[in-house]
């Protein structure tokens, strides 16, 4: 086996020297996935009430993590970061325009950048080592991002009890993790339907 054949066998995506972006495919894909993330962020949520022995906690389960995990696995880092971050930012802005969110929007945008943006970037950077590990690390980072944003907004601005703020962030991050197996199933379906390992392969002409 020659060096080139060995390289071709081991590469998951086209050689960076030979690849050329098909901008038409790129922008269509960007619009589709960014739009889906924005739609899920703005409109699709399920209220969940947890009755703990000393407090009742109401949380909205968003389906955004399903696409964040999938985008992180299926696209290289800069594409995943743009899709995920832009989608969440647009979703938060649409939500505020549709339902109103008073002074919460700046904190939502911080969350989009610090939490979701960094999450999808980490997943994409780690995906070729281990996809499950990449998603788990991304989920852990969401907890860090939530703790920061919840501390700034709920603790410093609304004066919630710090213990409640930490608990709220932990539960929110744990609920994100339930989407990991569903993302695996979605990735399998996309790979089988399109006969690719990563969706980014469809964006380049070689």
N, C-alpha and C positions, 0 to 999 in steps of 0.2 A: 504494500500500500504506500503510495507516495505521500509527501508532506501535505500537498494540497487536498488529496482525498481524505486524509486524516482530519484536516482542518474542517473540511466540508461536513464530515460526519459528526464532528463535535459541536459545530455552531448551531445555535437555535434560531438565529435571525440572520439576515443577509450581512455580508461583509461590509463594514462601514466605508471602505474605500469604493465599493461598487454600488452601494445603495443610493437611490435618488427618490426623494419624496414625491409622491403623486399628490399634489396639493389639493386637487379636486376631491380625492378620496379622504385626505386628511381633514379638510374642513367639513365635509359631510359627516364623518365619524365624530369630529369634535362637537358639532351641533347636536347630533343625536344623543351622545352620552352626557354632554353638559346639560341638555334640555331634560333628560330623564332624571338626572341628579337634582336639578332645580325643582322639577315637578314633585318628586318624592319629598324633598325638603320642605316645600311650601304647603302641600295639600294632603299627603297621605300619612296619617298617624292614628294610632289606637290608644285611647286612654287606659291606663292601668293604675289601679288603686291598691296599695299595699298597706294592710292594717297591722302595724307593729304594735307591740304591747304598750308603748308609750306615745306613739305618734301615728298619724295616718298620712301616708305619702302618695301623692298623685303624680304619675309620670306619663308622658306621651311616648309611645313606642314608634319611632320613625323607621322607615324601610331604607333610608339612605345608606346605611352601612352595607347592605347587600351589594349595591353598585360600587361603593368605595372599595370593598374587598376585590370585586371582580375587575375593576379598572386597574387597581394596583397590580394584580397578577397578569393581566392581559396586555398591558402597555408599558413601554420603557418609561423611565422615571420622569422626564420632563413633560411627556405627553400626559401621563397619569396625574401629575401635579396640576397641570393646567385644567384638565377636565374636572378633577375632583374639587379643587379650590374654587374655580369659577362657577361650577354648578351649585355648590353650597352657598356661595355669596349671592348668586342670583336668586336662589330659593329663599334665602332669608329676606332679601329685599322685596321679593314678590309677596311673601307672607305678611310683611309689615305694611305694604301697600293695600293688601286685601283685607286684613283684619286689624291692623294697627298694633303697634308694639311700643308706644311711648318712647322711653329712653333706652330701650333694650337693644336697638339695632347695632350700636357700636360694639356692644359685647358679643352679639351674634357674629359680627364680622371678625372680631378677634378670635372667636371660636373656630370660624371657618379656616382662618389662616394657621393658627397655632395648633389646632387639634386635627381637623380633617385634612388640611393641606399636608401637614407633616406626616400624618398617618398614611395617606396614600403614597407619599414619596418613600417612606420607609418600607412599605410592602413591596413596592416595585424594585427597590434596590436589593432586597433580600430574597426575592421570589425564586431566583435560580439556585439558591442554596437549599431552601426548603419552603415550600409554599405554605404549609401549615404554620411553621415557625414565623414566617413573614407576617401572616395575618394576626397571630398572637402578639407579636411585637407591636404591630400597628394598633391592636386593641389596647395594649398596655399604655401606649403613648396617648390614646384618647383619654384615658384616666388622668394622665398628667395635665393634658390640655383642659379637661373639664374642671379639675381642681383649681387651676389658675383662673379660669373665667368665672367659675362659681364663687371663688374667694373674692374676686374683684367686684362682682355684681351683687350676689346674695348676701355676702358677709359685710363687705365694706360699704355698699350702697343701700341695701335693704335691711341690714343689721340682723340677719338670721343668726341663729345659734351656730357656732362653728362646727359642732358635732353633727348637726343636721346637714350642713353644707357638705361635709366630707362623706357622710352616708349617702346623700343624694347623688354625688359624683360617682361613688363606687357602684351603686345600683345602676346608674345610667350606663356606665362602661360595661358592666356585666351583661346588661340586656343587649348591647351591641354584639357581644360575642356569639349570641344564638344564631346570628346570620352566617357564621363561618361555614357550617355544613351545607347551607343552601347556596352559598357562593361556589363551593366545590361542585355541586350539581349543575349550576348554571355554567360554570367554566367547562365542565365535561360536555354539556350539550352544545355549547358554542364551538368547541374544538371538533366535535364529531360532525356537526352540521357544515362547518366551513373548511374542515380538513387542514387545520393549522394548529400549531402549539400555542402561539400568541397572536392576538388580533393585530398587533403592530405589523405583522408580516404582510398584511393586506394593504398597508399604506405605502409600501416602497416598491419601486420598479428597479429590477436589477439587470 
